[in-house]
């Protein structure tokens, strides 16, 4: 049981790290997108796509980490 608990704990830590990173990218890209400093024409497409991509990753991470794998068709 100890190895299983350690694996779950490690998996939970990786999930939290990935979720925090995706939320940080989301918040940073939204803030940078609305600020005057980064409003250059060349960066506009990046700040339109990056928040959407980060939100998708943040939404899909719980599904990927906590979904039950299928064992086969019955």
N, CA, C and O atoms as a Tripos MOL2 file, in Angstrom:
@<TRIPOS>MOLECULE
protein
  296   295    74     0     0
PROTEIN
NO_CHARGES

@<TRIPOS>ATOM
      1 N           0.8090   -1.2010    0.0000 N.3       1 UNK1
      2 CA          0.0000    0.0000    0.0000 C.3       1 UNK1
      3 C           0.8510    1.2630    0.0000 C.2       1 UNK1
      4 O           0.4080    2.3070   -0.4790 O.2       1 UNK1
      5 N           2.0280    1.1820    0.5150 N.am      2 UNK2
      6 CA          2.8730    2.3620    0.6040 C.3       2 UNK2
      7 C           3.2690    2.8750   -0.7730 C.2       2 UNK2
      8 O           3.2640    4.0830   -1.0080 O.2       2 UNK2
      9 N           3.6070    1.9780   -1.6770 N.am      3 UNK3
     10 CA          3.9960    2.3980   -3.0190 C.3       3 UNK3
     11 C           2.8150    3.0360   -3.7460 C.2       3 UNK3
     12 O           2.9920    4.0040   -4.4860 O.2       3 UNK3
     13 N           1.6230    2.5050   -3.5410 N.am      4 UNK4
     14 CA          0.4320    3.0630   -4.1780 C.3       4 UNK4
     15 C           0.1410    4.4570   -3.6400 C.2       4 UNK4
     16 O          -0.2110    5.3550   -4.4050 O.2       4 UNK4
     17 N           0.2830    4.6440   -2.3510 N.am      5 UNK5
     18 CA          0.0590    5.9750   -1.7590 C.3       5 UNK5
     19 C           1.0880    6.9770   -2.2540 C.2       5 UNK5
     20 O           0.7520    8.1280   -2.5340 O.2       5 UNK5
     21 N           2.3310    6.5500   -2.3630 N.am      6 UNK6
     22 CA          3.3710    7.4560   -2.8590 C.3       6 UNK6
     23 C           3.1080    7.8350   -4.3090 C.2       6 UNK6
     24 O           3.3140    8.9840   -4.6990 O.2       6 UNK6
     25 N           2.6520    6.8720   -5.1120 N.am      7 UNK7
     26 CA          2.3410    7.1510   -6.5060 C.3       7 UNK7
     27 C           1.1810    8.1380   -6.6170 C.2       7 UNK7
     28 O           1.2190    9.0500   -7.4430 O.2       7 UNK7
     29 N           0.1550    7.9600   -5.7910 N.am      8 UNK8
     30 CA         -0.9780    8.8840   -5.7900 C.3       8 UNK8
     31 C          -0.5570   10.2750   -5.3490 C.2       8 UNK8
     32 O          -0.9980   11.2780   -5.9100 O.2       8 UNK8
     33 N           0.3020   10.3260   -4.3380 N.am      9 UNK9
     34 CA          0.7810   11.6130   -3.8370 C.3       9 UNK9
     35 C           1.6060   12.3400   -4.9010 C.2       9 UNK9
     36 O           1.4530   13.5450   -5.1000 O.2       9 UNK9
     37 N           2.4650   11.6080   -5.5710 N.am     10 UNK10
     38 CA          3.2730   12.1920   -6.6350 C.3      10 UNK10
     39 C           2.3960   12.6490   -7.7930 C.2      10 UNK10
     40 O           2.6070   13.7220   -8.3580 O.2      10 UNK10
     41 N           1.4170   11.8310   -8.1410 N.am     11 UNK11
     42 CA          0.4930   12.1890   -9.2200 C.3      11 UNK11
     43 C          -0.2960   13.4460   -8.8610 C.2      11 UNK11
     44 O          -0.5050   14.3020   -9.7200 O.2      11 UNK11
     45 N          -0.7340   13.5720   -7.6200 N.am     12 UNK12
     46 CA         -1.4570   14.7540   -7.1670 C.3      12 UNK12
     47 C          -0.5620   15.9920   -7.2210 C.2      12 UNK12
     48 O          -1.0130   17.0720   -7.6020 O.2      12 UNK12
     49 N           0.6910   15.8360   -6.8430 N.am     13 UNK13
     50 CA          1.6220   16.9740   -6.9000 C.3      13 UNK13
     51 C           1.8500   17.4350   -8.3270 C.2      13 UNK13
     52 O           1.8790   18.6360   -8.5960 O.2      13 UNK13
     53 N           2.0120   16.4870   -9.2490 N.am     14 UNK14
     54 CA          2.1880   16.8500  -10.6500 C.3      14 UNK14
     55 C           0.9470   17.5490  -11.1910 C.2      14 UNK14
     56 O           1.0500   18.5070  -11.9580 O.2      14 UNK14
     57 N          -0.2200   17.0690  -10.7910 N.am     15 UNK15
     58 CA         -1.4600   17.7080  -11.2130 C.3      15 UNK15
     59 C          -1.5300   19.1380  -10.7120 C.2      15 UNK15
     60 O          -1.8280   20.0530  -11.4800 O.2      15 UNK15
     61 N          -1.2550   19.3400   -9.4190 N.am     16 UNK16
     62 CA         -1.3050   20.6870   -8.8580 C.3      16 UNK16
     63 C          -0.2920   21.6150   -9.5200 C.2      16 UNK16
     64 O          -0.6000   22.7750   -9.7950 O.2      16 UNK16
     65 N           0.8920   21.1210   -9.7710 N.am     17 UNK17
     66 CA          1.9090   21.9200  -10.4370 C.3      17 UNK17
     67 C           1.4700   22.3070  -11.8470 C.2      17 UNK17
     68 O           1.6030   23.4660  -12.2390 O.2      17 UNK17
     69 N           0.9540   21.3580  -12.6030 N.am     18 UNK18
     70 CA          0.5010   21.6410  -13.9700 C.3      18 UNK18
     71 C          -0.6880   22.5920  -13.9740 C.2      18 UNK18
     72 O          -0.7720   23.4780  -14.8240 O.2      18 UNK18
     73 N          -1.6050   22.4130  -13.0330 N.am     19 UNK19
     74 CA         -2.7790   23.2890  -12.9580 C.3      19 UNK19
     75 C          -2.3730   24.7070  -12.5770 C.2      19 UNK19
     76 O          -2.8570   25.6720  -13.1670 O.2      19 UNK19
     77 N          -1.4900   24.8360  -11.5950 N.am     20 UNK20
     78 CA         -1.0170   26.1660  -11.2080 C.3      20 UNK20
     79 C          -0.2660   26.8530  -12.3420 C.2      20 UNK20
     80 O          -0.4040   28.0590  -12.5440 O.2      20 UNK20
     81 N           0.5240   26.0870  -13.0750 N.am     21 UNK21
     82 CA          1.2530   26.6580  -14.1970 C.3      21 UNK21
     83 C           0.3010   27.1310  -15.2920 C.2      21 UNK21
     84 O           0.4880   28.2160  -15.8430 O.2      21 UNK21
     85 N          -0.7050   26.3400  -15.6110 N.am     22 UNK22
     86 CA         -1.6410   26.7460  -16.6640 C.3      22 UNK22
     87 C          -2.4620   27.9580  -16.2350 C.2      22 UNK22
     88 O          -2.7450   28.8280  -17.0590 O.2      22 UNK22
     89 N          -2.8480   28.0330  -14.9670 N.am     23 UNK23
     90 CA         -3.5930   29.2000  -14.4890 C.3      23 UNK23
     91 C          -2.6970   30.4290  -14.4570 C.2      23 UNK23
     92 O          -3.1550   31.5320  -14.7570 O.2      23 UNK23
     93 N          -1.4350   30.2610  -14.1000 N.am     24 UNK24
     94 CA         -0.5010   31.3840  -14.0980 C.3      24 UNK24
     95 C          -0.2900   31.9150  -15.5150 C.2      24 UNK24
     96 O          -0.2400   33.1270  -15.7220 O.2      24 UNK24
     97 N          -0.1660   31.0180  -16.4840 N.am     25 UNK25
     98 CA         -0.0250   31.4470  -17.8810 C.3      25 UNK25
     99 C          -1.2880   32.1670  -18.3370 C.2      25 UNK25
    100 O          -1.2080   33.1750  -19.0390 O.2      25 UNK25
    101 N          -2.4400   31.6620  -17.9480 N.am     26 UNK26
    102 CA         -3.7040   32.2940  -18.3020 C.3      26 UNK26
    103 C          -3.7920   33.7090  -17.7510 C.2      26 UNK26
    104 O          -4.1050   34.6470  -18.4850 O.2      26 UNK26
    105 N          -3.5190   33.8630  -16.4640 N.am     27 UNK27
    106 CA         -3.6040   35.1820  -15.8390 C.3      27 UNK27
    107 C          -2.5600   36.1370  -16.4140 C.2      27 UNK27
    108 O          -2.8660   37.2950  -16.7010 O.2      27 UNK27
    109 N          -1.3390   35.6560  -16.5800 N.am     28 UNK28
    110 CA         -0.2740   36.5150  -17.1160 C.3      28 UNK28
    111 C          -0.5630   36.9480  -18.5480 C.2      28 UNK28
    112 O          -0.3000   38.0960  -18.9070 O.2      28 UNK28
    113 N          -1.0940   36.0580  -19.3650 N.am     29 UNK29
    114 CA         -1.3690   36.4180  -20.7500 C.3      29 UNK29
    115 C          -2.5520   37.3790  -20.8580 C.2      29 UNK29
    116 O          -2.5640   38.2410  -21.7370 O.2      29 UNK29
    117 N          -3.5350   37.2440  -19.9850 N.am     30 UNK30
    118 CA         -4.6510   38.1960  -19.9960 C.3      30 UNK30
    119 C          -4.1760   39.5720  -19.5450 C.2      30 UNK30
    120 O          -4.5270   40.5840  -20.1520 O.2      30 UNK30
    121 N          -3.3870   39.6100  -18.4920 N.am     31 UNK31
    122 CA         -2.8650   40.8930  -18.0110 C.3      31 UNK31
    123 C          -1.9700   41.5380  -19.0620 C.2      31 UNK31
    124 O          -2.0670   42.7410  -19.3020 O.2      31 UNK31
    125 N          -1.1050   40.7570  -19.6860 N.am     32 UNK32
    126 CA         -0.2220   41.3020  -20.7120 C.3      32 UNK32
    127 C          -1.0190   41.7330  -21.9420 C.2      32 UNK32
    128 O          -0.6630   42.7080  -22.6050 O.2      32 UNK32
    129 N          -2.0810   41.0200  -22.2430 N.am     33 UNK33
    130 CA         -2.8940   41.3630  -23.4130 C.3      33 UNK33
    131 C          -3.6580   42.6560  -23.2610 C.2      33 UNK33
    132 O          -3.8930   43.3500  -24.2500 O.2      33 UNK33
    133 N          -4.0510   43.0000  -22.0470 N.am     34 UNK34
    134 CA         -4.8100   44.2350  -21.8610 C.3      34 UNK34
    135 C          -3.9370   45.4240  -21.4560 C.2      34 UNK34
    136 O          -4.4260   46.5500  -21.3680 O.2      34 UNK34
    137 N          -2.6620   45.1810  -21.2130 N.am     35 UNK35
    138 CA         -1.7950   46.2900  -20.8230 C.3      35 UNK35
    139 C          -1.3390   47.0620  -22.0490 C.2      35 UNK35
    140 O          -1.2800   46.5230  -23.1550 O.2      35 UNK35
    141 N          -1.0230   48.3060  -21.8420 N.am     36 UNK36
    142 CA         -0.5760   49.1890  -22.9270 C.3      36 UNK36
    143 C           0.8320   48.8450  -23.3960 C.2      36 UNK36
    144 O           1.1660   49.0490  -24.5630 O.2      36 UNK36
    145 N           1.6370   48.3360  -22.5150 N.am     37 UNK37
    146 CA          3.0290   48.0470  -22.8310 C.3      37 UNK37
    147 C           3.1580   46.9610  -23.9010 C.2      37 UNK37
    148 O           4.0470   47.0360  -24.7490 O.2      37 UNK37
    149 N           2.2890   45.9610  -23.8730 N.am     38 UNK38
    150 CA          2.3680   44.8400  -24.7990 C.3      38 UNK38
    151 C           1.3360   44.9240  -25.9230 C.2      38 UNK38
    152 O           0.9850   43.8990  -26.5070 O.2      38 UNK38
    153 N           0.8560   46.0960  -26.2280 N.am     39 UNK39
    154 CA         -0.1920   46.2210  -27.2330 C.3      39 UNK39
    155 C           0.3600   46.3840  -28.6550 C.2      39 UNK39
    156 O          -0.3050   46.9700  -29.5080 O.2      39 UNK39
    157 N           1.5480   45.8790  -28.9120 N.am     40 UNK40
    158 CA          2.1360   45.9590  -30.2440 C.3      40 UNK40
    159 C           1.3590   45.0760  -31.2180 C.2      40 UNK40
    160 O           0.7750   44.0650  -30.8270 O.2      40 UNK40
    161 N           1.3610   45.4630  -32.4660 N.am     41 UNK41
    162 CA          0.6290   44.7210  -33.5000 C.3      41 UNK41
    163 C           1.1240   43.2850  -33.6500 C.2      41 UNK41
    164 O           0.3310   42.3800  -33.9090 O.2      41 UNK41
    165 N           2.4060   43.0770  -33.4910 N.am     42 UNK42
    166 CA          2.9710   41.7410  -33.6940 C.3      42 UNK42
    167 C           2.5560   40.7650  -32.5920 C.2      42 UNK42
    168 O           2.4880   39.5600  -32.8340 O.2      42 UNK42
    169 N           2.2790   41.2640  -31.3970 N.am     43 UNK43
    170 CA          1.9400   40.3970  -30.2780 C.3      43 UNK43
    171 C           0.4410   40.1630  -30.1140 C.2      43 UNK43
    172 O           0.0360   39.3200  -29.3140 O.2      43 UNK43
    173 N          -0.3850   40.8910  -30.8540 N.am     44 UNK44
    174 CA         -1.8320   40.7690  -30.7010 C.3      44 UNK44
    175 C          -2.3410   39.3530  -30.9470 C.2      44 UNK44
    176 O          -3.1380   38.8700  -30.1420 O.2      44 UNK44
    177 N          -1.9310   38.6510  -32.0110 N.am     45 UNK45
    178 CA         -2.4340   37.2750  -32.1840 C.3      45 UNK45
    179 C          -2.0250   36.3390  -31.0410 C.2      45 UNK45
    180 O          -2.7880   35.4520  -30.6590 O.2      45 UNK45
    181 N          -0.8430   36.5370  -30.5090 N.am     46 UNK46
    182 CA         -0.3780   35.7080  -29.4000 C.3      46 UNK46
    183 C          -1.2650   35.8840  -28.1790 C.2      46 UNK46
    184 O          -1.6200   34.9080  -27.5190 O.2      46 UNK46
    185 N          -1.6260   37.1290  -27.8760 N.am     47 UNK47
    186 CA         -2.4400   37.3890  -26.6940 C.3      47 UNK47
    187 C          -3.9160   37.1050  -26.9270 C.2      47 UNK47
    188 O          -4.7090   37.1920  -25.9900 O.2      47 UNK47
    189 N          -4.2980   36.7700  -28.1380 N.am     48 UNK48
    190 CA         -5.6540   36.2940  -28.3970 C.3      48 UNK48
    191 C          -5.7340   34.7770  -28.2760 C.2      48 UNK48
    192 O          -6.7560   34.2420  -27.8480 O.2      48 UNK48
    193 N          -4.6720   34.0870  -28.6470 N.am     49 UNK49
    194 CA         -4.6690   32.6230  -28.6470 C.3      49 UNK49
    195 C          -4.2110   32.0540  -27.3060 C.2      49 UNK49
    196 O          -4.7790   31.0700  -26.8320 O.2      49 UNK49
    197 N          -3.2140   32.6420  -26.6990 N.am     50 UNK50
    198 CA         -2.6290   32.0970  -25.4760 C.3      50 UNK50
    199 C          -3.6220   31.9690  -24.3170 C.2      50 UNK50
    200 O          -3.6180   30.9320  -23.6530 O.2      50 UNK50
    201 N          -4.4700   32.9620  -24.0370 N.am     51 UNK51
    202 CA         -5.4280   32.7650  -22.9360 C.3      51 UNK51
    203 C          -6.4280   31.6460  -23.2090 C.2      51 UNK51
    204 O          -6.8120   30.9240  -22.2890 O.2      51 UNK51
    205 N          -6.8470   31.4970  -24.4390 N.am     52 UNK52
    206 CA         -7.7890   30.4330  -24.7840 C.3      52 UNK52
    207 C          -7.1240   29.0720  -24.6270 C.2      52 UNK52
    208 O          -7.7210   28.1430  -24.0830 O.2      52 UNK52
    209 N          -5.9010   28.9570  -25.0990 N.am     53 UNK53
    210 CA         -5.1790   27.6900  -24.9730 C.3      53 UNK53
    211 C          -4.9130   27.3450  -23.5090 C.2      53 UNK53
    212 O          -5.0440   26.1880  -23.1110 O.2      53 UNK53
    213 N          -4.5420   28.3350  -22.7130 N.am     54 UNK54
    214 CA         -4.2830   28.0820  -21.2930 C.3      54 UNK54
    215 C          -5.5680   27.6970  -20.5640 C.2      54 UNK54
    216 O          -5.5380   26.8470  -19.6740 O.2      54 UNK54
    217 N          -6.6890   28.3070  -20.9260 N.am     55 UNK55
    218 CA         -7.9620   27.9480  -20.3040 C.3      55 UNK55
    219 C          -8.3710   26.5240  -20.6900 C.2      55 UNK55
    220 O          -8.9020   25.7880  -19.8580 O.2      55 UNK55
    221 N          -8.1310   26.1360  -21.9310 N.am     56 UNK56
    222 CA         -8.4300   24.7660  -22.3490 C.3      56 UNK56
    223 C          -7.5780   23.7520  -21.5930 C.2      56 UNK56
    224 O          -8.0750   22.7170  -21.1510 O.2      56 UNK56
    225 N          -6.3040   24.0550  -21.4510 N.am     57 UNK57
    226 CA         -5.4130   23.1530  -20.7060 C.3      57 UNK57
    227 C          -5.8520   23.0570  -19.2510 C.2      57 UNK57
    228 O          -5.8820   21.9660  -18.6820 O.2      57 UNK57
    229 N          -6.1950   24.1990  -18.6410 N.am     58 UNK58
    230 CA         -6.6400   24.1870  -17.2440 C.3      58 UNK58
    231 C          -7.9410   23.4050  -17.0870 C.2      58 UNK58
    232 O          -8.1650   22.7800  -16.0510 O.2      58 UNK58
    233 N          -8.7870   23.4340  -18.0910 N.am     59 UNK59
    234 CA        -10.0330   22.6870  -18.0300 C.3      59 UNK59
    235 C          -9.8730   21.2110  -18.3060 C.2      59 UNK59
    236 O         -10.6180   20.3960  -17.7620 O.2      59 UNK59
    237 N          -8.9140   20.8510  -19.1430 N.am     60 UNK60
    238 CA         -8.7240   19.4480  -19.5000 C.3      60 UNK60
    239 C          -7.8290   18.6780  -18.5260 C.2      60 UNK60
    240 O          -7.9010   17.4510  -18.4630 O.2      60 UNK60
    241 N          -7.0040   19.3740  -17.7800 N.am     61 UNK61
    242 CA         -6.1110   18.6900  -16.8440 C.3      61 UNK61
    243 C          -6.8380   17.8130  -15.8200 C.2      61 UNK61
    244 O          -6.4160   16.6760  -15.6060 O.2      61 UNK61
    245 N          -7.9100   18.2880  -15.1800 N.am     62 UNK62
    246 CA         -8.5960   17.3930  -14.2390 C.3      62 UNK62
    247 C          -9.1810   16.1540  -14.9160 C.2      62 UNK62
    248 O          -9.2190   15.0780  -14.3200 O.2      62 UNK62
    249 N          -9.6280   16.3020  -16.1390 N.am     63 UNK63
    250 CA        -10.1810   15.1580  -16.8600 C.3      63 UNK63
    251 C          -9.0850   14.1440  -17.1500 C.2      63 UNK63
    252 O          -9.2930   12.9410  -16.9940 O.2      63 UNK63
    253 N          -7.9420   14.6120  -17.5620 N.am     64 UNK64
    254 CA         -6.8350   13.7170  -17.8950 C.3      64 UNK64
    255 C          -6.2820   13.0380  -16.6370 C.2      64 UNK64
    256 O          -6.0130   11.8370  -16.6520 O.2      64 UNK64
    257 N          -6.1140   13.7870  -15.5680 N.am     65 UNK65
    258 CA         -5.4960   13.2300  -14.3690 C.3      65 UNK65
    259 C          -6.4190   12.3450  -13.5510 C.2      65 UNK65
    260 O          -5.9640   11.3820  -12.9330 O.2      65 UNK65
    261 N          -7.7000   12.6540  -13.5370 N.am     66 UNK66
    262 CA         -8.5980   11.9290  -12.6500 C.3      66 UNK66
    263 C          -9.5620   11.0020  -13.3670 C.2      66 UNK66
    264 O         -10.4380   10.4260  -12.7230 O.2      66 UNK66
    265 N          -9.4330   10.8390  -14.6570 N.am     67 UNK67
    266 CA        -10.3280    9.9280  -15.3660 C.3      67 UNK67
    267 C          -9.9160    8.4900  -15.1040 C.2      67 UNK67
    268 O          -8.7410    8.1870  -14.9000 O.2      67 UNK67
    269 N         -10.8900    7.6300  -15.1130 N.am     68 UNK68
    270 CA        -10.6260    6.2130  -14.9110 C.3      68 UNK68
    271 C         -10.2850    5.5900  -16.2610 C.2      68 UNK68
    272 O         -11.0410    5.7550  -17.2180 O.2      68 UNK68
    273 N          -9.1760    4.8890  -16.3560 N.am     69 UNK69
    274 CA         -8.8470    4.2530  -17.6300 C.3      69 UNK69
    275 C          -9.7960    3.0990  -17.9070 C.2      69 UNK69
    276 O         -10.2250    2.3930  -16.9940 O.2      69 UNK69
    277 N         -10.1110    2.9220  -19.1640 N.am     70 UNK70
    278 CA        -10.9880    1.8230  -19.5300 C.3      70 UNK70
    279 C         -10.2000    0.5300  -19.5700 C.2      70 UNK70
    280 O          -9.0490    0.5160  -20.0080 O.2      70 UNK70
    281 N         -10.7900   -0.5250  -19.1300 N.am     71 UNK71
    282 CA        -10.1180   -1.8370  -19.0790 C.3      71 UNK71
    283 C         -10.4720   -2.6920  -20.2820 C.2      71 UNK71
    284 O          -9.8990   -3.7660  -20.4620 O.2      71 UNK71
    285 N         -11.3710   -2.2530  -21.0810 N.am     72 UNK72
    286 CA        -11.7790   -3.0320  -22.2320 C.3      72 UNK72
    287 C         -13.2720   -2.8980  -22.4670 C.2      72 UNK72
    288 O         -14.0100   -2.4430  -21.5930 O.2      72 UNK72
    289 N         -13.6930   -3.2800  -23.6030 N.am     73 UNK73
    290 CA        -15.1150   -3.2050  -23.9270 C.3      73 UNK73
    291 C         -15.8340   -4.4210  -23.3810 C.2      73 UNK73
    292 O         -15.3550   -5.5490  -23.4960 O.2      73 UNK73
    293 N         -16.9740   -4.1820  -22.7950 N.am     74 UNK74
    294 CA        -17.7760   -5.2910  -22.2500 C.3      74 UNK74
    295 C         -19.1640   -5.2530  -22.8130 C.2      74 UNK74
    296 O         -19.9900   -6.1010  -22.4770 O.2      74 UNK74
@<TRIPOS>BOND
     1     1     2 1
     2     2     3 1
     3     3     4 2
     4     3     5 am
     5     5     6 1
     6     6     7 1
     7     7     8 2
     8     7     9 am
     9     9    10 1
    10    10    11 1
    11    11    12 2
    12    11    13 am
    13    13    14 1
    14    14    15 1
    15    15    16 2
    16    15    17 am
    17    17    18 1
    18    18    19 1
    19    19    20 2
    20    19    21 am
    21    21    22 1
    22    22    23 1
    23    23    24 2
    24    23    25 am
    25    25    26 1
    26    26    27 1
    27    27    28 2
    28    27    29 am
    29    29    30 1
    30    30    31 1
    31    31    32 2
    32    31    33 am
    33    33    34 1
    34    34    35 1
    35    35    36 2
    36    35    37 am
    37    37    38 1
    38    38    39 1
    39    39    40 2
    40    39    41 am
    41    41    42 1
    42    42    43 1
    43    43    44 2
    44    43    45 am
    45    45    46 1
    46    46    47 1
    47    47    48 2
    48    47    49 am
    49    49    50 1
    50    50    51 1
    51    51    52 2
    52    51    53 am
    53    53    54 1
    54    54    55 1
    55    55    56 2
    56    55    57 am
    57    57    58 1
    58    58    59 1
    59    59    60 2
    60    59    61 am
    61    61    62 1
    62    62    63 1
    63    63    64 2
    64    63    65 am
    65    65    66 1
    66    66    67 1
    67    67    68 2
    68    67    69 am
    69    69    70 1
    70    70    71 1
    71    71    72 2
    72    71    73 am
    73    73    74 1
    74    74    75 1
    75    75    76 2
    76    75    77 am
    77    77    78 1
    78    78    79 1
    79    79    80 2
    80    79    81 am
    81    81    82 1
    82    82    83 1
    83    83    84 2
    84    83    85 am
    85    85    86 1
    86    86    87 1
    87    87    88 2
    88    87    89 am
    89    89    90 1
    90    90    91 1
    91    91    92 2
    92    91    93 am
    93    93    94 1
    94    94    95 1
    95    95    96 2
    96    95    97 am
    97    97    98 1
    98    98    99 1
    99    99   100 2
   100    99   101 am
   101   101   102 1
   102   102   103 1
   103   103   104 2
   104   103   105 am
   105   105   106 1
   106   106   107 1
   107   107   108 2
   108   107   109 am
   109   109   110 1
   110   110   111 1
   111   111   112 2
   112   111   113 am
   113   113   114 1
   114   114   115 1
   115   115   116 2
   116   115   117 am
   117   117   118 1
   118   118   119 1
   119   119   120 2
   120   119   121 am
   121   121   122 1
   122   122   123 1
   123   123   124 2
   124   123   125 am
   125   125   126 1
   126   126   127 1
   127   127   128 2
   128   127   129 am
   129   129   130 1
   130   130   131 1
   131   131   132 2
   132   131   133 am
   133   133   134 1
   134   134   135 1
   135   135   136 2
   136   135   137 am
   137   137   138 1
   138   138   139 1
   139   139   140 2
   140   139   141 am
   141   141   142 1
   142   142   143 1
   143   143   144 2
   144   143   145 am
   145   145   146 1
   146   146   147 1
   147   147   148 2
   148   147   149 am
   149   149   150 1
   150   150   151 1
   151   151   152 2
   152   151   153 am
   153   153   154 1
   154   154   155 1
   155   155   156 2
   156   155   157 am
   157   157   158 1
   158   158   159 1
   159   159   160 2
   160   159   161 am
   161   161   162 1
   162   162   163 1
   163   163   164 2
   164   163   165 am
   165   165   166 1
   166   166   167 1
   167   167   168 2
   168   167   169 am
   169   169   170 1
   170   170   171 1
   171   171   172 2
   172   171   173 am
   173   173   174 1
   174   174   175 1
   175   175   176 2
   176   175   177 am
   177   177   178 1
   178   178   179 1
   179   179   180 2
   180   179   181 am
   181   181   182 1
   182   182   183 1
   183   183   184 2
   184   183   185 am
   185   185   186 1
   186   186   187 1
   187   187   188 2
   188   187   189 am
   189   189   190 1
   190   190   191 1
   191   191   192 2
   192   191   193 am
   193   193   194 1
   194   194   195 1
   195   195   196 2
   196   195   197 am
   197   197   198 1
   198   198   199 1
   199   199   200 2
   200   199   201 am
   201   201   202 1
   202   202   203 1
   203   203   204 2
   204   203   205 am
   205   205   206 1
   206   206   207 1
   207   207   208 2
   208   207   209 am
   209   209   210 1
   210   210   211 1
   211   211   212 2
   212   211   213 am
   213   213   214 1
   214   214   215 1
   215   215   216 2
   216   215   217 am
   217   217   218 1
   218   218   219 1
   219   219   220 2
   220   219   221 am
   221   221   222 1
   222   222   223 1
   223   223   224 2
   224   223   225 am
   225   225   226 1
   226   226   227 1
   227   227   228 2
   228   227   229 am
   229   229   230 1
   230   230   231 1
   231   231   232 2
   232   231   233 am
   233   233   234 1
   234   234   235 1
   235   235   236 2
   236   235   237 am
   237   237   238 1
   238   238   239 1
   239   239   240 2
   240   239   241 am
   241   241   242 1
   242   242   243 1
   243   243   244 2
   244   243   245 am
   245   245   246 1
   246   246   247 1
   247   247   248 2
   248   247   249 am
   249   249   250 1
   250   250   251 1
   251   251   252 2
   252   251   253 am
   253   253   254 1
   254   254   255 1
   255   255   256 2
   256   255   257 am
   257   257   258 1
   258   258   259 1
   259   259   260 2
   260   259   261 am
   261   261   262 1
   262   262   263 1
   263   263   264 2
   264   263   265 am
   265   265   266 1
   266   266   267 1
   267   267   268 2
   268   267   269 am
   269   269   270 1
   270   270   271 1
   271   271   272 2
   272   271   273 am
   273   273   274 1
   274   274   275 1
   275   275   276 2
   276   275   277 am
   277   277   278 1
   278   278   279 1
   279   279   280 2
   280   279   281 am
   281   281   282 1
   282   282   283 1
   283   283   284 2
   284   283   285 am
   285   285   286 1
   286   286   287 1
   287   287   288 2
   288   287   289 am
   289   289   290 1
   290   290   291 1
   291   291   292 2
   292   291   293 am
   293   293   294 1
   294   294   295 1
   295   295   296 2
@<TRIPOS>SUBSTRUCTURE
     1 UNK1         2 RESIDUE 1 A UNK
     2 UNK2         6 RESIDUE 1 A UNK
     3 UNK3        10 RESIDUE 1 A UNK
     4 UNK4        14 RESIDUE 1 A UNK
     5 UNK5        18 RESIDUE 1 A UNK
     6 UNK6        22 RESIDUE 1 A UNK
     7 UNK7        26 RESIDUE 1 A UNK
     8 UNK8        30 RESIDUE 1 A UNK
     9 UNK9        34 RESIDUE 1 A UNK
    10 UNK10       38 RESIDUE 1 A UNK
    11 UNK11       42 RESIDUE 1 A UNK
    12 UNK12       46 RESIDUE 1 A UNK
    13 UNK13       50 RESIDUE 1 A UNK
    14 UNK14       54 RESIDUE 1 A UNK
    15 UNK15       58 RESIDUE 1 A UNK
    16 UNK16       62 RESIDUE 1 A UNK
    17 UNK17       66 RESIDUE 1 A UNK
    18 UNK18       70 RESIDUE 1 A UNK
    19 UNK19       74 RESIDUE 1 A UNK
    20 UNK20       78 RESIDUE 1 A UNK
    21 UNK21       82 RESIDUE 1 A UNK
    22 UNK22       86 RESIDUE 1 A UNK
    23 UNK23       90 RESIDUE 1 A UNK
    24 UNK24       94 RESIDUE 1 A UNK
    25 UNK25       98 RESIDUE 1 A UNK
    26 UNK26      102 RESIDUE 1 A UNK
    27 UNK27      106 RESIDUE 1 A UNK
    28 UNK28      110 RESIDUE 1 A UNK
    29 UNK29      114 RESIDUE 1 A UNK
    30 UNK30      118 RESIDUE 1 A UNK
    31 UNK31      122 RESIDUE 1 A UNK
    32 UNK32      126 RESIDUE 1 A UNK
    33 UNK33      130 RESIDUE 1 A UNK
    34 UNK34      134 RESIDUE 1 A UNK
    35 UNK35      138 RESIDUE 1 A UNK
    36 UNK36      142 RESIDUE 1 A UNK
    37 UNK37      146 RESIDUE 1 A UNK
    38 UNK38      150 RESIDUE 1 A UNK
    39 UNK39      154 RESIDUE 1 A UNK
    40 UNK40      158 RESIDUE 1 A UNK
    41 UNK41      162 RESIDUE 1 A UNK
    42 UNK42      166 RESIDUE 1 A UNK
    43 UNK43      170 RESIDUE 1 A UNK
    44 UNK44      174 RESIDUE 1 A UNK
    45 UNK45      178 RESIDUE 1 A UNK
    46 UNK46      182 RESIDUE 1 A UNK
    47 UNK47      186 RESIDUE 1 A UNK
    48 UNK48      190 RESIDUE 1 A UNK
    49 UNK49      194 RESIDUE 1 A UNK
    50 UNK50      198 RESIDUE 1 A UNK
    51 UNK51      202 RESIDUE 1 A UNK
    52 UNK52      206 RESIDUE 1 A UNK
    53 UNK53      210 RESIDUE 1 A UNK
    54 UNK54      214 RESIDUE 1 A UNK
    55 UNK55      218 RESIDUE 1 A UNK
    56 UNK56      222 RESIDUE 1 A UNK
    57 UNK57      226 RESIDUE 1 A UNK
    58 UNK58      230 RESIDUE 1 A UNK
    59 UNK59      234 RESIDUE 1 A UNK
    60 UNK60      238 RESIDUE 1 A UNK
    61 UNK61      242 RESIDUE 1 A UNK
    62 UNK62      246 RESIDUE 1 A UNK
    63 UNK63      250 RESIDUE 1 A UNK
    64 UNK64      254 RESIDUE 1 A UNK
    65 UNK65      258 RESIDUE 1 A UNK
    66 UNK66      262 RESIDUE 1 A UNK
    67 UNK67      266 RESIDUE 1 A UNK
    68 UNK68      270 RESIDUE 1 A UNK
    69 UNK69      274 RESIDUE 1 A UNK
    70 UNK70      278 RESIDUE 1 A UNK
    71 UNK71      282 RESIDUE 1 A UNK
    72 UNK72      286 RESIDUE 1 A UNK
    73 UNK73      290 RESIDUE 1 A UNK
    74 UNK74      294 RESIDUE 1 A UNK
